[in-house]
């Protein structure tokens, strides 16, 4: 997560809205969170935020990279 944060700061992308994300929904239609895709340079990072915490991030439009990375429930996937 520190490497992602450093890359975002270097590329001045912390306040950029993140438009690539999907909701994680099972076959019964139950939400399990959201998966955010952050592209920094040539690298792609995937961060997941579990339910119900993802709702606060997306209810007012697109979240910024800073909001996602600094969210206490965010998890970086490899």
N, CA, C and O of each residue as an XYZ file, in Angstrom:
312
protein
N       0.835     -1.187      0.000
C       0.000      0.000      0.000
C       0.880      1.252      0.000
O       0.518      2.266     -0.598
N       2.035      1.184      0.669
C       2.941      2.332      0.711
C       3.488      2.657     -0.673
O       3.648      3.827     -1.022
N       3.776      1.625     -1.461
C       4.285      1.836     -2.816
C       3.226      2.514     -3.686
O       3.546      3.407     -4.472
N       1.984      2.098     -3.550
C       0.886      2.719     -4.288
C       0.746      4.177     -3.889
O       0.630      5.048     -4.751
N       0.755      4.446     -2.610
C       0.616      5.812     -2.115
C       1.755      6.696     -2.628
O       1.527      7.832     -3.042
N       2.976      6.171     -2.597
C       4.131      6.925     -3.090
C       3.986      7.220     -4.583
O       4.288      8.328     -5.026
N       3.529      6.242     -5.354
C       3.328      6.436     -6.793
C       2.247      7.470     -7.074
O       2.387      8.288     -7.983
N       1.174      7.434     -6.299
C       0.096      8.408     -6.478
C       0.580      9.827     -6.186
O       0.224     10.763     -6.903
N       1.383      9.990     -5.148
C       1.912     11.313     -4.794
C       2.869     11.802     -5.878
O       2.796     12.959     -6.292
N       3.765     10.930     -6.340
C       4.736     11.309     -7.369
C       4.055     11.720     -8.667
O       4.512     12.643     -9.342
N       2.970     11.046     -9.021
C       2.250     11.336    -10.264
C       1.118     12.343    -10.074
O       0.351     12.606    -11.001
N       1.020     12.898     -8.879
C      -0.002     13.900     -8.543
C      -1.407     13.416     -8.904
O      -2.180     14.120     -9.553
N      -1.711     12.194     -8.463
C      -2.995     11.574     -8.778
C      -3.871     11.354     -7.552
O      -4.926     10.730     -7.667
N      -3.472     11.842     -6.389
C      -4.236     11.589     -5.166
C      -5.661     12.125     -5.245
O      -6.583     11.495     -4.725
N      -5.856     13.265     -5.879
C      -7.184     13.871     -5.940
C      -7.937     13.538     -7.220
O      -8.990     14.113     -7.498
N      -7.394     12.610     -7.995
C      -8.049     12.197     -9.235
C      -9.199     11.242     -8.922
O      -9.023     10.302     -8.148
N     -10.386     11.472     -9.519
C     -11.496     10.536     -9.293
C     -11.205      9.180     -9.946
O     -10.628      9.109    -11.031
N     -11.609      8.126     -9.274
C     -11.412      6.769     -9.781
C     -12.734      6.288    -10.381
O     -13.708      6.053     -9.666
N     -12.747      6.148    -11.700
C     -13.988      5.791    -12.388
C     -14.103      4.298    -12.674
O     -15.187      3.813    -12.998
N     -12.999      3.567    -12.558
C     -13.042      2.131    -12.825
C     -13.257      1.367    -11.527
O     -12.350      1.247    -10.704
N     -14.463      0.857    -11.358
C     -14.741      0.003    -10.211
C     -15.945     -0.868    -10.524
O     -16.759     -0.546    -11.389
N     -16.041     -1.975     -9.805
C     -17.196     -2.861     -9.946
C     -17.718     -3.195     -8.557
O     -16.966     -3.250     -7.584
N     -19.009     -3.413     -8.495
C     -19.613     -3.870     -7.245
C     -19.496     -5.382     -7.191
O     -19.688     -6.056     -8.203
N     -19.189     -5.911     -6.040
C     -19.076     -7.358     -5.851
C     -20.419     -7.873     -5.354
O     -20.801     -7.650     -4.205
N     -21.127     -8.568     -6.242
C     -22.477     -9.048     -5.951
C     -22.524    -10.544     -6.226
O     -22.068    -11.001     -7.275
N     -23.078    -11.313     -5.280
C     -23.162    -12.761     -5.477
C     -24.407    -13.128     -6.284
O     -25.177    -12.257     -6.687
N     -24.594    -14.430     -6.512
C     -25.699    -14.898     -7.355
C     -27.079    -14.654     -6.744
O     -28.078    -14.694     -7.463
N     -27.158    -14.407     -5.448
C     -28.432    -14.074     -4.812
C     -28.711    -12.568     -4.842
O     -29.764    -12.127     -4.381
N     -27.787    -11.788     -5.373
C     -27.964    -10.346     -5.466
C     -27.493     -9.584     -4.241
O     -27.776     -8.393     -4.107
N     -26.784    -10.244     -3.352
C     -26.287     -9.598     -2.137
C     -24.944     -8.918     -2.426
O     -24.041     -9.533     -2.994
N     -24.818     -7.643     -2.032
C     -23.570     -6.903     -2.227
C     -22.542     -7.314     -1.178
O     -22.860     -7.504     -0.004
N     -21.298     -7.444     -1.640
C     -20.204     -7.797     -0.737
C     -19.114     -6.739     -0.705
O     -18.114     -6.910     -0.008
N     -19.284     -5.653     -1.444
C     -18.300     -4.579     -1.452
C     -18.053     -4.072     -2.853
O     -18.867     -4.268     -3.756
N     -16.914     -3.414     -3.023
C     -16.537     -2.861     -4.322
C     -15.056     -3.118     -4.572
O     -14.244     -3.152     -3.648
N     -14.732     -3.298     -5.848
C     -13.356     -3.508     -6.284
C     -12.970     -2.315     -7.149
O     -13.589     -2.070     -8.185
N     -11.948     -1.571     -6.727
C     -11.505     -0.370     -7.427
C     -10.214     -0.662     -8.171
O      -9.325     -1.335     -7.650
N     -10.115     -0.148     -9.398
C      -8.932     -0.318    -10.235
C      -8.247      1.037    -10.379
O      -8.836      1.983    -10.900
N      -7.003      1.127     -9.915
C      -6.251      2.378     -9.974
C      -5.036      2.161    -10.871
O      -4.196      1.302    -10.601
N      -4.953      2.954    -11.946
C      -3.832      2.868    -12.880
C      -2.856      4.004    -12.597
O      -3.214      5.180    -12.660
N      -1.620      3.630    -12.285
C      -0.564      4.612    -12.026
C       0.603      4.252    -12.930
O       1.268      3.237    -12.726
N       0.846      5.087    -13.927
C       1.901      4.781    -14.885
C       1.552      3.509    -15.642
O       0.483      3.408    -16.245
N       2.453      2.546    -15.609
C       2.229      1.274    -16.293
C       1.664      0.204    -15.371
O       1.400     -0.915    -15.811
N       1.477      0.536    -14.097
C       1.002     -0.438    -13.110
C      -0.490     -0.290    -12.870
O      -1.033      0.815    -12.898
N      -1.138     -1.409    -12.636
C      -2.544     -1.433    -12.263
C      -2.657     -2.004    -10.857
O      -2.101     -3.062    -10.560
N      -3.371     -1.305    -10.005
C      -3.585     -1.744     -8.632
C      -5.065     -2.021     -8.434
O      -5.920     -1.326     -8.983
N      -5.356     -3.047     -7.639
C      -6.744     -3.387     -7.309
C      -6.918     -3.277     -5.802
O      -6.172     -3.875     -5.027
N      -7.916     -2.503     -5.404
C      -8.228     -2.355     -3.987
C      -9.680     -2.728     -3.776
O     -10.547     -2.371     -4.574
N      -9.937     -3.443     -2.704
C     -11.304     -3.809     -2.381
C     -11.709     -3.145     -1.068
O     -10.916     -3.016     -0.135
N     -12.967     -2.732     -1.033
C     -13.553     -2.160      0.176
C     -14.812     -2.975      0.453
O     -15.708     -3.021     -0.390
N     -14.901     -3.620      1.619
C     -16.033     -4.500      1.912
C     -17.329     -3.740      2.189
O     -17.338     -2.536      2.445
N     -18.416     -4.497      2.125
C     -19.741     -3.984      2.463
C     -19.810     -3.798      3.971
O     -19.265     -4.651      4.671
N     -20.397     -2.817      4.513
C     -21.135     -1.696      3.920
C     -20.274     -0.455      3.714
O     -20.802      0.606      3.380
N     -18.970     -0.562      3.903
C     -18.087      0.606      3.856
C     -17.977      1.214      2.459
O     -17.732      2.413      2.326
N     -18.156      0.400      1.419
C     -18.037      0.919      0.058
C     -19.162      1.888     -0.291
O     -19.001      2.737     -1.167
N     -20.293      1.767      0.385
C     -21.454      2.614      0.085
C     -21.127      4.086      0.323
O     -21.494      4.944     -0.479
N     -20.440      4.376      1.418
C     -20.078      5.763      1.732
C     -19.136      6.349      0.679
O     -19.161      7.554      0.432
N     -18.310      5.509      0.060
C     -17.370      6.002     -0.947
C     -18.053      6.377     -2.257
O     -17.666      7.352     -2.901
N     -19.064      5.612     -2.655
C     -19.650      5.821     -3.984
C     -20.987      6.551     -3.981
O     -21.516      6.851     -5.051
N     -21.547      6.845     -2.815
C     -22.882      7.453     -2.789
C     -22.905      8.883     -3.311
O     -23.938      9.332     -3.807
N     -21.794      9.613     -3.215
C     -21.744     11.005     -3.672
C     -20.969     11.157     -4.975
O     -20.356     12.199     -5.206
N     -20.985     10.152     -5.817
C     -20.243     10.216     -7.074
C     -18.970      9.394     -6.999
O     -18.837      8.495     -6.169
N     -18.047      9.717     -7.873
C     -16.803      8.961     -7.946
C     -15.858      9.340     -6.808
O     -15.620     10.523     -6.567
N     -15.319      8.341     -6.109
C     -14.359      8.639     -5.033
C     -12.988      8.977     -5.617
O     -12.662      8.566     -6.731
N     -12.203      9.716     -4.869
C     -10.837     10.018     -5.301
C      -9.912      8.889     -4.851
O     -10.260      8.083     -3.988
N      -8.738      8.855     -5.451
C      -7.750      7.845     -5.066
C      -7.400      7.987     -3.587
O      -7.195      6.989     -2.896
N      -7.333      9.214     -3.109
C      -7.005      9.467     -1.705
C      -8.061      8.874     -0.776
O      -7.724      8.271      0.243
N      -9.339      9.043     -1.124
C     -10.413      8.501     -0.290
C     -10.333      6.979     -0.208
O     -10.581      6.399      0.849
N      -9.991      6.341     -1.306
C      -9.927      4.876     -1.332
C      -8.700      4.377     -0.572
O      -8.811      3.499      0.284
N      -7.540      4.931     -0.884
C      -6.289      4.457     -0.277
C      -6.277      4.677      1.232
O      -5.793      3.824      1.977
N      -6.802      5.808      1.687
C      -6.788      6.116      3.115
C      -7.968      5.517      3.879
O      -8.048      5.673      5.097
N      -8.876      4.844      3.197
C     -10.010      4.230      3.891
C      -9.486      3.096      4.770
O      -8.685      2.279      4.318
N      -9.931      3.046      6.006
C      -9.386      2.063      6.954
C      -9.746      0.624      6.602
O      -9.076     -0.298      7.067
N     -10.779      0.405      5.798
C     -11.175     -0.953      5.424
C     -10.639     -1.377      4.055
O     -10.875     -2.509      3.632
N      -9.924     -0.493      3.357
C      -9.410     -0.809      2.022
C      -8.302     -1.853      2.105
O      -7.442     -1.804      2.985
N      -8.342     -2.799      1.165
C      -7.324     -3.848      1.098
C      -6.747     -3.886     -0.311
O      -7.493     -3.926     -1.290
N      -5.427     -3.875     -0.415
C      -4.738     -3.956     -1.691
C      -4.619     -5.423     -2.083
O      -4.141     -6.241     -1.297
N      -5.050     -5.756     -3.294
C      -4.967     -7.131     -3.784
C      -3.740     -7.287     -4.660
O      -3.329     -6.347     -5.340
N      -3.158     -8.472     -4.642
C      -1.989     -8.745     -5.485
C      -2.399     -9.493     -6.715
O      -1.555     -9.816     -7.551
